[in-house]
Amino acid sequence: MDEDFVEWSDAYSVKFAPIDEQHKKLVVITNDLLQSCKEGRAVNRIDFMLAFSQASEYAITHFRTEEEYMKKANYPDFDAHKKEHQDFLAEVKSAFNKFKESDSPPIGLAIFLKKWLLNHIAVTDKLYTPYLAKL
C-alpha cells in the first residue's frame, strides 16, 4: 500500500468491536481524502471541503460513542481524553478555516488528519482498552 495511506492492522485495535469498527471507518475516510488529493479530485475545493466536513461530522459521532463507553467503563482519565477530542476538533476547525481562506493544496490538511488519527488510536485510545474489556 502507498506509504501515505493508512492500512488497518490489529496493532490499532482497542479490542472492543464497536469502537474498532468506527476506527476502521475513520481510516477509510482518511484514505479517501488522501486518495482524492493524489488523484487531483481535490483540485475541486468544494468537493474536498464537503468530504472533509463529512469526515469531521463522523469524527464527532465517533467521539461521542467513545466517550459514552468510557463513562460506562468508569475510565479514570475520561476528562483528559475528552479534552483531547475537544482540542482536536478545535484544531481541525481552525485548520479548515485557514484552508478555505488560502490557495494551499488540501493534502496538508488530509495528512494532518491521518497523523492525528493514527497517534490517537495507537497511543491514547489504547489506554482505555483494559476498562472497556470489563463491559
C-alpha positions as CSV (number, residue, x, y, z in Angstrom):
1,M,0.0,0.0,0.0
2,D,1.1,3.5,-0.7
3,E,3.1,4.9,2.3
4,D,0.8,7.9,2.6
5,F,-2.2,5.7,3.2
6,V,-3.3,4.0,6.4
7,E,-3.5,0.2,6.5
8,W,-5.6,-1.1,9.3
9,S,-3.9,-3.7,11.5
10,D,-4.6,-5.3,14.8
11,A,-1.9,-3.0,16.3
12,Y,-4.6,-0.3,16.2
13,S,-7.3,-2.5,17.8
14,V,-8.7,-1.5,21.2
15,K,-10.2,-5.0,21.4
16,F,-13.7,-3.5,21.6
17,A,-15.7,-4.2,18.4
18,P,-18.0,-1.1,18.3
19,I,-15.0,1.3,18.6
20,D,-12.8,-0.7,16.3
21,E,-15.4,-0.6,13.6
22,Q,-15.7,3.2,13.9
23,H,-11.9,3.5,13.9
24,K,-11.8,1.4,10.7
25,K,-14.4,3.7,9.1
26,L,-12.2,6.7,10.1
27,V,-9.3,5.1,8.4
28,V,-11.3,4.6,5.2
29,I,-12.5,8.2,5.3
30,T,-8.9,9.4,5.8
31,N,-7.6,7.2,3.0
32,D,-10.4,8.5,0.7
33,L,-9.3,12.1,1.4
34,L,-5.7,11.3,0.8
35,Q,-6.6,9.4,-2.5
36,S,-8.7,12.4,-3.7
37,C,-5.7,14.6,-3.2
38,K,-3.4,12.2,-5.1
39,E,-5.8,11.9,-8.0
40,G,-6.3,15.6,-8.3
41,R,-10.0,15.4,-7.4
42,A,-9.2,17.7,-4.5
43,V,-8.5,20.4,-7.1
44,N,-12.2,20.9,-6.9
45,R,-12.1,22.6,-3.5
46,I,-15.8,22.4,-3.0
47,D,-15.7,18.5,-3.2
48,F,-12.8,18.3,-0.9
49,M,-14.4,20.7,1.6
50,L,-17.6,18.7,1.5
51,A,-15.7,15.4,2.1
52,F,-13.7,17.0,4.9
53,S,-16.8,18.3,6.6
54,Q,-18.4,14.8,6.4
55,A,-15.2,13.3,7.9
56,S,-15.4,15.9,10.7
57,E,-19.0,15.1,11.4
58,Y,-18.2,11.4,11.6
59,A,-15.4,12.1,14.0
60,I,-17.8,14.0,16.2
61,T,-20.2,11.0,16.2
62,H,-17.3,8.6,16.9
63,F,-16.0,10.8,19.8
64,R,-19.5,10.8,21.4
65,T,-19.7,7.0,21.1
66,E,-16.2,6.5,22.5
67,E,-17.0,8.9,25.4
68,E,-20.2,7.0,26.3
69,Y,-18.3,3.7,26.5
70,M,-15.5,5.3,28.6
71,K,-18.1,6.6,31.0
72,K,-19.8,3.2,31.3
73,A,-16.4,1.7,31.9
74,N,-15.5,4.3,34.6
75,Y,-12.4,5.2,32.7
76,P,-10.3,7.3,35.2
77,D,-8.8,9.5,32.5
78,F,-12.1,10.3,30.9
79,D,-11.8,14.1,31.3
80,A,-8.3,14.3,29.8
81,H,-9.4,12.0,26.9
82,K,-12.5,14.1,26.2
83,K,-10.3,17.3,26.3
84,E,-8.1,15.7,23.7
85,H,-11.1,15.2,21.5
86,Q,-12.3,18.8,22.0
87,D,-8.8,20.2,21.3
88,F,-8.6,18.1,18.1
89,L,-12.0,19.4,16.9
90,A,-11.0,23.0,17.6
91,E,-7.7,22.5,15.8
92,V,-9.5,20.9,12.8
93,K,-11.9,23.8,12.6
94,S,-9.1,26.3,12.7
95,A,-7.1,24.4,10.1
96,F,-10.1,24.0,7.9
97,N,-10.9,27.8,8.1
98,K,-7.3,28.6,7.2
99,F,-7.5,26.2,4.2
100,K,-10.8,27.8,3.0
101,E,-9.1,31.2,3.0
102,S,-6.0,30.2,1.2
103,D,-4.9,28.7,-2.1
104,S,-3.0,25.9,-0.4
105,P,-3.4,22.4,-1.6
106,P,-5.6,20.2,0.6
107,I,-3.0,17.4,1.1
108,G,-1.6,19.1,4.2
109,L,-5.0,19.0,5.9
110,A,-5.5,15.3,4.9
111,I,-2.0,14.4,6.2
112,F,-2.7,16.3,9.5
113,L,-5.9,14.2,9.9
114,K,-4.0,11.0,9.2
115,K,-1.2,11.7,11.7
116,W,-3.6,12.7,14.5
117,L,-5.9,9.7,13.9
118,L,-3.1,7.2,14.0
119,N,-1.4,8.7,17.1
120,H,-4.7,9.0,18.9
121,I,-5.8,5.4,18.2
122,A,-2.3,3.8,18.7
123,V,-1.5,5.7,21.9
124,T,-4.4,7.5,23.6
125,D,-7.2,5.1,22.8
126,K,-5.1,2.1,23.8
127,L,-5.1,3.4,27.4
128,Y,-8.8,2.6,27.8
129,T,-8.7,-0.9,26.4
130,P,-8.5,-2.7,29.8
131,Y,-11.5,-0.7,31.0
132,L,-13.7,-1.4,28.0
133,A,-12.8,-5.1,28.3
134,K,-14.8,-5.2,31.5
135,L,-18.0,-4.0,29.8
